[in-house]
Amino acid sequence: MEAARLYESPFTDLTPHSPDGLFRTAQVDALLAVIAAVRATAVTA
């Protein structure tokens, strides 16, 4: 998943600020880091 998708619907349906409106900055940073790590180690099909 592209991290930018967190700033689109359905995430923007909950709050116009997407994850930034739901979580603290450190939590958003951690979430984005996990997404990046998964993408870096994922095997393409």
Contacts in CASP RR format, 6 or more apart in sequence:
PFRMAT RR
TARGET T0000
AUTHOR 0000-0000-0000
METHOD contacts of the structure
MODEL  1
MEAARLYESPFTDLTPHSPDGLFRTAQVDALLAVIAAVRATAVTA
1 35 0 8 1.000
1 39 0 8 1.000
3 32 0 8 1.000
3 35 0 8 1.000
3 36 0 8 1.000
5 11 0 8 1.000
6 18 0 8 1.000
6 19 0 8 1.000
6 31 0 8 1.000
6 32 0 8 1.000
7 18 0 8 1.000
7 19 0 8 1.000
8 18 0 8 1.000
11 18 0 8 1.000
11 19 0 8 1.000
12 18 0 8 1.000
14 22 0 8 1.000
15 21 0 8 1.000
15 22 0 8 1.000
19 27 0 8 1.000
19 28 0 8 1.000
19 31 0 8 1.000
20 28 0 8 1.000
23 31 0 8 1.000
END
